[in-house]
């Protein structure tokens, strides 16, 4: 991206609302079409992991309480009631009593009860469910039902993020529709094809590869969504997304490729926003061979992982892709929540040291300049999804850089239908991933904790397991002293960076494109869709399709 384009990105949407300069209009109505990078992989919230999954799930379902604009995760300061209208802590802080809003209803009209809350915890907690966020609720011992509107969370011990764990990590599910469904068969249930939630949008229709339609729940206990409907249309190609913005076929492109900004910047119907997120990208190295307990033939050796890290100029890669709109993370989290320690470093770029390490491991150069150990060539593949031009470009840069060190890299671009099963099955050598994290470092337990190293459908795709790292992370997450916790998180970063199960590559600012008639609310670093139910379209700026039926 050219630096001369940066002044065009003048809008910043952080934890507060991002409003159009045309003024507010409280009238409801209209349709928002989102050009999404892919279909959601699941409509069952407990199984939702990707941004595409969460963007839909969080419109249809509610948490007990929502995090505040300041993204505080300690205690309950700033949290806003959702399904729970109030809560009470026990004197010893080992339990929290949530009182549900008696007006809350499922979209089929059934009341929300404390049994639904208990069922939800059991669903996420059950290992046969394979809920990706299960490691993040490990501190909850149980949930009991005091009466039909009162659920009590019991904790193993007091921790600073007890309330956050009980509310943020789980969307409440209906027991009356899922209670008799086998936990390992949720994806095959009728509910997975037509979910019933409590959110301000309700499910209408899903045609894979065509569209997913949500409509305002006009009788919702928290008030109807202010637009009539939202339609998610899968458009995996970035250029096509931009074309649809320019032809008014789409209203939202959540992540515009930097090189596409010039096409949008001068269009009077489009506004371009840039904002900080809690996302970062990294090269995951498989520590085990195709999901087994055997060491990976290349990356099972720590020295080999360090050699690859030394061979990559991560600053140059980030600059080549994002210009000045990205930085390089110091560890497994974006800088907004990373430990406040400027001395934290990955293995520095040092091609001479990379060559020395490779030589010491017996990977010697042949006449063609490429390395082998005996008759085994030093080669591996880097998997990327075809839906991500950014990750494909990063993989190409990595391929070129490692070729100079005598390492043969194949860029393995696969369709989403193939990518997700291979990620979950750990059937790759290396993969470039982008992750949108929670606003807490405790998420590290999910993506890098040893408990999920070989767990089915777990998020620790590298298979990284270091008891010393796990112990420090657990201590940091439980430390109520901010300064002490920061020191422990920094120690954890040093351990994982030394082990190099991944190479942290980039932390981009997101470039988003919106039709100018939209008045967005609540865009924040955790999710652009956080306040989607409060977005509005002034009556005088609605298009003909805003008044059409749910179809396109």
C-alpha positions as CSV (number, residue, x, y, z in Angstrom):
1,X,0.0,0.0,0.0
2,X,1.4,3.4,-1.0
3,X,2.0,5.8,1.8
4,X,0.2,8.6,-0.1
5,X,-3.1,6.6,0.4
6,X,-2.9,6.7,4.2
7,X,-4.5,10.1,4.7
8,X,-7.6,8.7,3.1
9,X,-8.0,6.3,6.0
10,X,-9.0,9.1,8.4
11,X,-11.7,7.3,10.3
12,X,-10.8,5.3,13.5
13,X,-13.3,3.1,15.2
14,X,-12.1,1.9,18.6
15,X,-14.3,0.9,21.6
16,X,-16.8,3.6,21.0
17,X,-19.4,4.0,18.3
18,X,-18.4,5.1,14.8
19,X,-21.0,7.4,13.4
20,X,-21.7,8.8,9.9
21,X,-21.5,12.6,9.6
22,X,-25.1,12.7,8.2
23,X,-26.6,12.5,11.6
24,X,-28.5,9.8,13.5
25,X,-31.9,8.5,12.4
26,X,-33.6,6.2,14.9
27,X,-36.2,4.8,12.4
28,X,-35.8,1.1,11.8
29,X,-35.6,-0.6,8.5
30,X,-33.4,-1.6,5.6
31,X,-31.1,-4.4,4.6
32,X,-27.3,-4.7,5.1
33,X,-25.5,-7.0,2.8
34,X,-22.1,-8.2,4.0
35,X,-19.6,-9.5,1.5
36,X,-18.1,-12.1,3.8
37,X,-14.8,-14.0,3.1
38,X,-16.6,-17.3,3.6
39,X,-19.7,-19.1,4.8
40,X,-19.7,-19.9,8.5
41,X,-18.3,-23.3,9.2
42,X,-21.0,-24.0,11.8
43,X,-24.3,-22.5,13.1
44,X,-23.9,-24.1,16.5
45,X,-22.3,-21.4,18.8
46,X,-20.5,-23.9,21.0
47,X,-18.6,-25.1,17.9
48,X,-18.0,-21.7,16.5
49,X,-14.3,-20.7,16.2
50,X,-13.7,-18.6,13.1
51,X,-14.7,-14.9,12.6
52,X,-17.3,-16.0,10.1
53,X,-18.8,-18.4,12.7
54,X,-18.8,-15.8,15.5
55,X,-20.1,-12.9,13.4
56,X,-23.3,-14.9,12.8
57,X,-23.5,-16.7,16.2
58,X,-23.3,-13.4,18.2
59,X,-26.2,-12.0,16.3
60,X,-28.4,-15.0,17.0
61,X,-27.4,-15.8,20.6
62,X,-26.7,-13.9,23.8
63,X,-24.2,-14.1,26.6
64,X,-25.2,-13.6,30.2
65,X,-23.4,-10.3,30.2
66,X,-21.3,-8.3,27.6
67,X,-17.9,-6.8,28.2
68,X,-17.8,-3.0,28.4
69,X,-16.4,-0.5,26.0
70,X,-13.1,-0.4,27.9
71,X,-12.7,-4.2,27.4
72,X,-11.9,-4.7,31.1
73,X,-11.7,-8.4,31.9
74,X,-10.9,-8.2,35.6
75,X,-13.9,-8.5,38.0
76,X,-17.2,-7.3,36.6
77,X,-16.5,-3.6,36.2
78,X,-18.1,-2.3,33.0
79,X,-20.0,-5.5,32.1
80,X,-23.5,-4.9,30.8
81,X,-26.5,-7.1,31.5
82,X,-27.7,-9.3,28.6
83,X,-29.6,-12.5,29.5
84,X,-28.8,-11.8,33.1
85,X,-30.3,-8.6,34.4
86,X,-28.2,-8.7,37.6
87,X,-25.7,-10.8,39.5
88,X,-24.4,-11.3,43.1
89,X,-21.0,-12.5,44.3
90,X,-20.7,-14.8,47.3
91,X,-18.7,-13.5,50.3
92,X,-15.8,-15.7,49.4
93,X,-15.9,-14.9,45.7
94,X,-16.1,-18.7,44.9
95,X,-19.5,-18.4,43.3
96,X,-21.6,-15.9,41.3
97,X,-25.4,-15.9,41.3
98,X,-26.9,-14.7,37.9
99,X,-30.5,-13.6,37.9
100,X,-32.0,-13.9,34.4
101,X,-34.2,-11.3,32.8
102,X,-37.8,-12.8,33.0
103,X,-38.6,-11.2,29.7
104,X,-35.9,-13.2,27.8
105,X,-37.4,-15.6,25.2
106,X,-36.0,-18.0,22.7
107,X,-37.0,-17.2,19.1
108,X,-39.6,-20.1,19.3
109,X,-41.3,-18.3,22.2
110,X,-40.1,-20.5,25.0
111,X,-38.7,-18.6,28.1
112,X,-35.0,-18.7,28.9
113,X,-34.4,-20.5,32.2
114,X,-31.5,-21.3,34.5
115,X,-31.6,-24.8,33.2
116,X,-30.5,-23.4,29.8
117,X,-27.5,-21.8,31.5
118,X,-26.5,-25.0,33.3
119,X,-27.0,-26.9,30.1
120,X,-24.8,-24.5,28.2
121,X,-21.9,-24.9,30.6
122,X,-22.2,-28.7,30.5
123,X,-22.2,-28.5,26.7
124,X,-19.0,-26.5,26.5
125,X,-17.4,-28.5,29.3
126,X,-18.1,-31.9,27.8
127,X,-15.1,-33.2,26.0
128,X,-17.2,-35.1,23.5
129,X,-18.6,-31.7,22.3
130,X,-15.1,-30.6,21.2
131,X,-16.0,-27.0,21.9
132,X,-12.9,-24.9,20.9
133,X,-13.3,-22.5,23.8
134,X,-13.5,-25.3,26.5
135,X,-10.0,-24.6,27.8
136,X,-11.0,-21.1,28.7
137,X,-13.7,-22.2,31.1
138,X,-11.6,-24.7,33.0
139,X,-11.8,-22.6,36.2
140,X,-15.6,-23.1,36.5
141,X,-16.3,-26.1,38.7
142,X,-20.0,-26.4,38.1
143,X,-23.3,-24.5,37.5
144,X,-26.3,-25.1,39.6
145,X,-30.0,-24.1,39.3
146,X,-31.4,-22.2,42.4
147,X,-34.7,-21.6,40.7
148,X,-36.1,-21.1,37.2
149,X,-34.4,-17.7,36.8
150,X,-31.3,-18.1,39.0
151,X,-28.2,-19.9,37.9
152,X,-25.1,-20.1,40.2
153,X,-21.6,-20.5,38.9
154,X,-19.1,-22.3,41.2
155,X,-15.4,-21.9,40.7
156,X,-12.4,-24.0,41.7
157,X,-10.6,-20.9,43.0
158,X,-10.7,-17.2,43.0
159,X,-9.1,-15.6,39.9
160,X,-9.2,-12.1,38.5
161,X,-11.1,-13.2,35.4
162,X,-13.8,-15.4,36.9
163,X,-16.7,-13.2,35.8
164,X,-15.2,-12.8,32.3
165,X,-14.9,-16.6,32.0
166,X,-18.5,-17.2,33.0
167,X,-19.9,-14.6,30.6
168,X,-17.7,-13.8,27.6
169,X,-16.7,-17.4,26.7
170,X,-20.2,-18.9,26.3
171,X,-23.3,-18.1,24.3
172,X,-26.4,-19.6,26.0
173,X,-28.0,-22.6,24.2
174,X,-31.6,-23.9,24.5
175,X,-31.8,-27.1,26.5
176,X,-35.3,-27.9,25.1
177,X,-33.9,-28.2,21.6
178,X,-30.4,-29.7,22.2
179,X,-30.8,-31.6,25.5
180,X,-31.4,-34.9,23.8
181,X,-28.9,-34.4,21.0
182,X,-25.6,-36.4,21.3
183,X,-22.8,-34.0,22.0
184,X,-20.6,-35.5,19.3
185,X,-23.5,-35.1,16.7
186,X,-24.4,-31.5,17.2
187,X,-23.3,-30.6,13.7
188,X,-25.7,-33.2,12.2
189,X,-28.7,-32.0,14.2
190,X,-31.8,-30.1,12.9
191,X,-30.7,-27.2,15.2
192,X,-27.4,-26.9,13.2
193,X,-29.4,-26.2,10.1
194,X,-31.9,-23.8,11.7
195,X,-30.6,-22.4,15.0
196,X,-33.0,-20.9,17.5
197,X,-31.4,-18.2,19.7
198,X,-32.3,-15.2,21.9
199,X,-30.5,-12.4,20.0
200,X,-31.9,-9.3,18.4
201,X,-31.7,-11.1,15.0
202,X,-33.3,-14.4,14.3
203,X,-32.3,-17.0,11.7
204,X,-34.2,-17.1,8.4
205,X,-32.3,-18.9,5.7
206,X,-29.0,-20.5,4.8
207,X,-28.0,-21.5,1.3
208,X,-24.3,-22.5,1.5
209,X,-22.1,-20.6,-1.0
210,X,-25.1,-18.3,-1.8
211,X,-26.3,-16.4,1.3
212,X,-27.2,-16.5,5.0
213,X,-30.2,-14.4,6.0
214,X,-31.0,-13.0,9.5
215,X,-34.0,-10.9,10.3
216,X,-34.8,-8.5,13.1
217,X,-36.5,-10.2,16.0
218,X,-39.3,-7.7,16.3
219,X,-40.5,-8.8,19.8
220,X,-37.0,-9.2,21.3
221,X,-36.8,-8.4,25.1
222,X,-33.9,-6.0,24.4
223,X,-35.6,-4.3,21.5
224,X,-35.7,-5.2,17.8
225,X,-32.6,-4.9,15.7
226,X,-32.7,-1.5,13.9
227,X,-32.3,-2.8,10.4
228,X,-34.8,-5.3,9.0
229,X,-32.3,-7.9,7.9
230,X,-28.6,-8.7,7.4
231,X,-27.5,-10.9,4.6
232,X,-24.1,-12.5,4.6
233,X,-22.9,-13.4,1.1
234,X,-19.7,-15.4,0.7
235,X,-17.3,-13.7,-1.6
236,X,-13.8,-15.1,-1.2
237,X,-12.1,-12.9,-3.8
238,X,-11.0,-9.5,-2.5
239,X,-11.3,-7.8,-5.9
240,X,-14.9,-9.1,-6.3
241,X,-15.8,-7.8,-2.8
242,X,-14.6,-4.4,-3.9
243,X,-16.5,-4.6,-7.2
244,X,-19.7,-5.4,-5.3
245,X,-19.2,-2.4,-3.1
246,X,-18.8,-0.1,-6.1
247,X,-21.9,-1.6,-7.8
248,X,-24.0,-1.4,-4.6
249,X,-24.4,-5.1,-4.4
250,X,-22.7,-5.1,-1.0
251,X,-22.7,-2.7,1.9
252,X,-19.9,-4.1,4.1
253,X,-16.4,-5.5,3.3
254,X,-14.9,-6.3,6.6
255,X,-11.3,-6.6,5.5
256,X,-10.2,-4.7,2.4
257,X,-6.8,-5.7,1.0
258,X,-4.5,-2.7,1.1
259,X,-3.9,-2.6,-2.7
260,X,-7.7,-2.3,-3.2
261,X,-8.1,0.9,-1.2
262,X,-7.3,3.2,-4.1
263,X,-10.4,1.9,-6.0
264,X,-12.6,2.8,-3.1
265,X,-11.1,6.0,-1.7
266,X,-12.6,8.4,-4.3
267,X,-16.1,6.8,-4.5
268,X,-18.7,9.1,-2.9
269,X,-20.9,6.1,-1.9
270,X,-18.1,4.4,0.1
271,X,-16.4,5.3,3.4
272,X,-13.1,3.5,4.3
273,X,-12.3,3.0,7.9
274,X,-9.2,1.8,9.6
275,X,-9.1,0.5,13.2
276,X,-7.0,-1.6,15.5
277,X,-8.1,-5.1,16.2
278,X,-7.0,-8.0,18.4
279,X,-5.9,-10.0,15.4
280,X,-2.4,-11.2,14.5
281,X,-0.9,-13.6,12.0
282,X,1.7,-16.3,12.4
283,X,3.4,-19.3,10.8
284,X,2.4,-22.4,12.8
285,X,5.0,-25.2,12.6
286,X,3.7,-28.7,13.1
287,X,5.6,-30.2,16.0
288,X,4.1,-33.6,15.4
289,X,3.7,-35.7,12.2
290,X,0.2,-35.4,10.8
291,X,-1.5,-35.2,14.2
292,X,0.2,-38.2,15.7
293,X,2.5,-38.2,18.8
294,X,5.6,-38.7,16.5
295,X,7.9,-35.7,16.1
296,X,7.5,-34.0,12.8
297,X,10.3,-35.0,10.4
298,X,11.3,-31.3,9.9
299,X,9.9,-29.3,12.8
300,X,10.2,-31.8,15.6
301,X,13.7,-30.4,16.2
302,X,13.7,-27.1,18.2
303,X,16.9,-26.1,16.5
304,X,15.3,-26.4,13.1
305,X,12.4,-24.2,14.1
306,X,14.9,-21.6,15.4
307,X,16.8,-21.8,12.1
308,X,13.6,-21.0,10.1
309,X,12.9,-18.1,12.5
310,X,16.4,-16.7,11.9
311,X,15.9,-17.0,8.2
312,X,12.8,-14.8,8.0
313,X,12.9,-11.0,8.0
314,X,9.5,-10.5,9.6
315,X,9.6,-6.7,9.5
316,X,10.3,-6.7,5.7
317,X,7.5,-9.2,5.2
318,X,5.0,-7.1,7.1
319,X,6.0,-4.0,5.3
320,X,5.8,-5.6,1.9
321,X,2.2,-6.7,2.5
322,X,0.8,-3.9,4.7
323,X,3.1,-1.0,4.2
324,X,2.9,1.0,7.5
325,X,-0.4,-0.6,8.6
326,X,1.1,-3.5,10.4
327,X,3.7,-4.3,13.1
328,X,5.4,-7.5,14.1
329,X,4.1,-9.1,17.4
330,X,6.6,-9.9,20.2
331,X,4.7,-13.2,21.0
332,X,1.4,-15.0,20.8
333,X,-0.9,-12.0,21.2
334,X,-1.4,-8.6,19.6
335,X,0.4,-5.6,21.2
336,X,-2.8,-4.1,22.7
337,X,-2.8,-6.9,25.3
338,X,0.8,-8.2,25.1
339,X,3.0,-8.1,28.2
340,X,4.4,-4.6,28.8
341,X,8.0,-5.5,28.4
342,X,10.0,-3.9,25.6
343,X,12.8,-6.4,26.0
344,X,10.7,-9.3,24.6
345,X,12.0,-10.5,21.3
346,X,11.6,-13.4,18.9
347,X,14.7,-15.1,17.5
348,X,16.2,-12.1,15.5
349,X,16.6,-12.2,11.7
350,X,20.1,-13.6,11.1
351,X,20.6,-15.5,7.9
352,X,24.3,-16.3,8.7
353,X,23.2,-17.9,12.0
354,X,20.3,-19.7,10.2
355,X,22.9,-21.3,7.8
356,X,25.1,-22.3,10.7
357,X,22.2,-24.0,12.5
358,X,21.1,-25.8,9.3
359,X,24.7,-27.0,8.7
360,X,24.9,-28.2,12.3
361,X,21.7,-30.3,11.9
362,X,23.2,-32.1,8.9
363,X,21.2,-30.3,6.2
364,X,23.9,-29.6,3.7
365,X,23.7,-27.8,0.4
366,X,23.9,-29.7,-2.9
367,X,25.2,-28.5,-6.3
368,X,21.8,-26.8,-6.9
369,X,22.1,-24.9,-3.6
370,X,19.2,-26.8,-2.0
371,X,19.7,-28.7,1.3
372,X,19.4,-32.4,2.1
373,X,20.3,-34.8,4.8
374,X,21.5,-37.9,3.1
375,X,18.9,-38.5,0.5
376,X,16.2,-36.6,2.3
377,X,15.6,-33.1,0.8
378,X,14.9,-30.3,3.2
379,X,11.4,-29.5,2.0
380,X,8.0,-28.7,3.5
381,X,4.7,-27.1,2.5
382,X,3.0,-24.0,3.9
383,X,-0.8,-24.3,3.8
384,X,-3.0,-21.2,3.2
385,X,-6.7,-20.9,2.4
386,X,-7.6,-19.8,-1.1
387,X,-9.9,-17.2,0.4
388,X,-6.9,-15.2,1.8
389,X,-4.8,-13.4,-0.8
390,X,-2.8,-11.8,2.0
391,X,-1.7,-15.1,3.5
392,X,-1.0,-16.4,0.0
393,X,1.3,-13.5,-0.6
394,X,3.0,-13.9,2.8
395,X,3.6,-17.6,2.0
396,X,5.2,-16.6,-1.3
397,X,7.6,-14.3,0.5
398,X,8.5,-17.0,3.0
399,X,9.0,-19.4,0.1
400,X,11.5,-17.0,-1.6
401,X,13.3,-16.2,1.7
402,X,13.8,-19.8,2.6
403,X,14.9,-20.8,-0.9
404,X,17.9,-18.6,-0.3
405,X,18.8,-20.7,2.7
406,X,18.4,-23.9,0.6
407,X,15.0,-24.9,1.9
408,X,12.4,-25.9,-0.6
409,X,8.9,-24.6,0.3
410,X,5.7,-25.4,-1.5
411,X,2.7,-23.0,-1.1
412,X,-0.3,-25.3,-0.6
413,X,-3.4,-23.2,-1.3
414,X,-6.6,-25.1,-0.4
415,X,-10.3,-24.4,-0.4
416,X,-12.0,-23.6,2.9
417,X,-13.8,-27.0,2.8
418,X,-10.4,-28.6,2.9
419,X,-8.5,-26.1,5.0
420,X,-10.6,-26.4,8.2
421,X,-10.5,-30.3,8.4
422,X,-6.8,-30.2,7.8
423,X,-6.2,-27.6,10.4
424,X,-8.3,-29.5,13.0
425,X,-6.7,-32.8,12.0
426,X,-3.2,-31.2,12.1
427,X,-2.6,-32.5,8.6
428,X,0.0,-30.0,7.5
429,X,3.7,-29.1,7.8
430,X,3.2,-25.4,8.4
431,X,0.3,-23.1,8.0
432,X,-0.2,-19.3,8.1
433,X,-3.0,-18.5,10.5
434,X,-4.7,-15.3,11.5
435,X,-6.4,-15.2,14.8
436,X,-8.8,-12.7,16.5
437,X,-8.1,-13.1,20.2
438,X,-10.2,-12.3,23.2
439,X,-9.2,-9.1,25.1
440,X,-7.2,-11.2,27.6
441,X,-3.9,-13.0,27.6
442,X,-5.6,-16.0,29.2
443,X,-6.7,-17.1,25.7
444,X,-3.1,-18.3,25.4
445,X,-4.2,-21.4,27.3
446,X,-6.5,-22.3,24.4
447,X,-4.1,-21.8,21.5
448,X,-0.8,-22.9,23.1
449,X,-1.6,-24.8,26.3
450,X,-0.4,-28.4,26.5
451,X,-3.9,-29.7,27.4
452,X,-5.0,-29.1,23.8
453,X,-1.8,-30.2,22.1
454,X,-3.4,-33.3,20.5
455,X,-7.1,-32.8,21.4
456,X,-9.6,-33.3,18.6
457,X,-10.8,-29.9,17.2
458,X,-8.6,-28.1,19.6
459,X,-7.0,-24.7,18.8
460,X,-3.4,-25.7,19.7
461,X,-2.7,-26.7,16.1
462,X,1.0,-26.8,16.4
463,X,0.8,-29.5,19.1
464,X,2.9,-27.4,21.4
465,X,3.3,-28.7,25.0
466,X,5.7,-27.4,27.5
467,X,4.8,-27.9,31.2
468,X,7.0,-24.9,32.2
469,X,5.0,-22.6,29.9
470,X,1.7,-24.0,31.1
471,X,2.6,-23.5,34.7
472,X,3.7,-19.9,34.2
473,X,0.6,-19.1,32.2
474,X,-1.7,-20.6,34.9
475,X,0.1,-18.5,37.5
476,X,-0.2,-15.3,35.5
477,X,-3.9,-15.9,34.8
478,X,-4.5,-16.4,38.5
479,X,-2.4,-13.5,39.7
480,X,-4.5,-10.6,41.1
481,X,-1.6,-8.2,41.2
482,X,-1.3,-6.5,37.7
483,X,2.5,-5.9,38.0
484,X,3.1,-9.5,39.1
485,X,0.9,-10.9,36.4
486,X,2.7,-8.8,33.7
487,X,6.1,-10.2,34.9
488,X,4.8,-13.8,34.7
489,X,3.2,-13.2,31.2
490,X,6.6,-11.9,30.0
491,X,8.3,-15.0,31.4
492,X,5.8,-17.1,29.5
493,X,6.5,-15.2,26.3
494,X,10.2,-15.9,26.7
495,X,9.6,-19.6,27.1
496,X,7.4,-20.0,24.0
497,X,9.6,-17.7,21.9
498,X,12.6,-19.9,22.8
499,X,10.8,-23.0,21.8
500,X,9.6,-21.4,18.5
501,X,6.4,-23.5,17.8
502,X,5.4,-20.6,15.6
503,X,6.8,-17.5,14.0
504,X,4.8,-14.3,14.8
505,X,4.5,-12.4,11.5
506,X,2.2,-9.5,11.5
507,X,-0.4,-7.5,13.5
508,X,-2.4,-5.5,11.0
509,X,-4.8,-2.7,11.4
510,X,-8.0,-3.6,9.7
511,X,-9.3,-1.7,6.7
512,X,-13.0,-1.8,6.4
513,X,-15.3,-0.5,3.7
514,X,-18.9,0.6,4.3
515,X,-21.6,2.0,2.1
516,X,-21.9,5.7,3.2
517,X,-25.6,5.3,4.0
518,X,-24.8,3.0,6.9
519,X,-24.5,4.5,10.4
520,X,-22.5,1.8,12.2
521,X,-22.3,1.5,16.0
522,X,-20.1,-0.4,18.4
523,X,-17.1,-1.3,16.1
524,X,-14.4,-2.3,18.5
525,X,-11.1,-4.3,18.6
526,X,-12.9,-7.5,19.5
527,X,-15.4,-7.5,16.6
528,X,-16.6,-5.2,13.9
529,X,-20.0,-6.8,14.3
530,X,-20.4,-6.2,18.0
531,X,-23.1,-3.5,17.7
532,X,-24.6,-4.7,14.4
533,X,-28.1,-4.8,15.8
534,X,-27.9,-1.0,16.4
535,X,-26.6,0.0,13.0
536,X,-29.1,2.2,11.1
537,X,-29.9,3.3,7.6
538,X,-31.6,6.7,7.5
539,X,-35.0,6.4,5.7
540,X,-34.1,8.9,3.0
541,X,-30.9,6.9,2.0
542,X,-32.4,3.4,1.7
543,X,-32.1,1.6,-1.6
544,X,-34.9,-0.3,-3.4
545,X,-33.5,-3.6,-2.1
546,X,-33.8,-2.3,1.4
547,X,-37.6,-2.7,1.0
548,X,-37.4,-6.1,-0.8
549,X,-38.0,-9.5,0.7
550,X,-35.3,-11.5,2.4
551,X,-34.0,-12.8,-1.0
552,X,-31.5,-10.9,-3.1
